[in-house]
Amino acid sequence: MSAVEQDLEMPVYLTTAELAKVTKVDRSTLSRWRQRGEGPRVTWLSSTCPRYRWEDVEDWLRKSAA
């Protein structure tokens, strides 16, 4: 578990709504990014259930900030 997860008590998998709240990015933007293959890596639990691993979100944020 990363320091951020411990500090914020983040779940391992975030819903689109949770990720939108954490990153302050609109859910529609996250959806558009998923369709384009942009943004943080998404894991599909089913065909209608996208989830984001916090570890993947951290990696994406680091790369985006560089």
C-alpha contacts under 8 A as a table, 3 or more apart, distances in Angstrom:
res1	aa1	res2	aa2	distance
1	M	5	E	6.23
1	M	6	Q	6.82
2	S	5	E	5.29
2	S	6	Q	6.43
2	S	55	E	7.89
3	A	6	Q	5.10
3	A	7	D	6.05
4	V	7	D	5.06
4	V	8	L	5.86
4	V	9	E	7.63
4	V	10	M	7.47
5	E	8	L	5.31
5	E	9	E	4.97
5	E	10	M	4.60
5	E	11	P	7.20
5	E	12	V	7.91
5	E	54	W	7.85
6	Q	9	E	5.04
6	Q	10	M	7.09
7	D	10	M	7.98
10	M	54	W	7.53
11	P	14	L	6.38
11	P	54	W	7.43
12	V	53	R	5.68
12	V	54	W	5.60
12	V	55	E	7.77
13	Y	51	R	5.79
13	Y	52	Y	5.29
13	Y	53	R	4.53
13	Y	54	W	6.12
14	L	17	A	7.87
14	L	18	E	5.64
14	L	19	L	5.93
14	L	51	R	5.47
14	L	52	Y	4.96
14	L	53	R	6.27
14	L	54	W	6.78
15	T	18	E	5.11
15	T	19	L	6.17
15	T	50	P	6.86
15	T	51	R	5.10
15	T	52	Y	6.51
16	T	19	L	5.13
16	T	20	A	6.03
16	T	27	R	6.27
16	T	30	L	7.18
16	T	50	P	7.13
16	T	51	R	6.71
16	T	52	Y	7.49
17	A	20	A	5.06
17	A	21	K	6.26
17	A	27	R	6.29
18	E	21	K	5.14
18	E	22	V	6.23
19	L	22	V	5.09
19	L	23	T	5.97
19	L	24	K	7.91
19	L	25	V	7.81
19	L	52	Y	7.56
20	A	23	T	5.36
20	A	24	K	5.30
20	A	25	V	4.84
20	A	26	D	5.56
20	A	27	R	5.56
20	A	30	L	7.41
21	K	24	K	5.13
21	K	25	V	7.08
25	V	29	T	6.65
25	V	30	L	7.02
26	D	29	T	5.24
26	D	30	L	6.55
27	R	30	L	5.05
27	R	31	S	6.19
28	S	31	S	4.96
28	S	32	R	6.14
29	T	32	R	5.01
29	T	33	W	6.09
30	L	33	W	5.03
30	L	34	R	6.19
30	L	39	G	7.14
31	S	34	R	5.09
31	S	35	Q	6.40
32	R	35	Q	5.13
32	R	36	R	6.32
33	W	36	R	5.05
33	W	37	G	5.91
33	W	38	E	4.60
33	W	39	G	5.53
34	R	37	G	5.08
34	R	38	E	5.91
34	R	39	G	6.84
34	R	42	V	7.29
35	Q	38	E	7.65
38	E	41	R	7.88
39	G	60	W	6.99
40	P	52	Y	7.30
40	P	56	D	6.18
40	P	57	V	5.30
40	P	59	D	7.91
40	P	60	W	5.31
40	P	61	L	7.96
41	R	52	Y	6.66
41	R	53	R	7.80
41	R	56	D	5.95
41	R	57	V	7.18
41	R	60	W	7.76
42	V	50	P	6.29
42	V	51	R	5.79
42	V	52	Y	5.03
42	V	53	R	7.38
43	T	50	P	5.74
43	T	51	R	5.13
43	T	52	Y	5.93
43	T	53	R	7.36
44	W	47	S	6.46
44	W	48	T	7.52
44	W	49	C	5.67
44	W	50	P	4.46
44	W	51	R	6.02
45	L	48	T	7.80
45	L	49	C	5.35
45	L	50	P	6.20
45	L	51	R	6.95
46	S	49	C	5.01
46	S	50	P	7.27
47	S	50	P	7.70
52	Y	56	D	6.97
52	Y	57	V	6.87
53	R	56	D	5.26
53	R	57	V	6.41
54	W	57	V	4.95
54	W	58	E	6.19
55	E	58	E	5.18
55	E	59	D	6.34
56	D	59	D	5.05
56	D	60	W	6.16
57	V	60	W	5.07
57	V	61	L	6.12
58	E	61	L	5.10
58	E	62	R	6.20
59	D	62	R	5.20
59	D	63	K	6.27
60	W	63	K	5.14
60	W	64	S	5.98
61	L	64	S	5.01
61	L	65	A	6.10
62	R	65	A	5.26
62	R	66	A	6.49
63	K	66	A	5.32
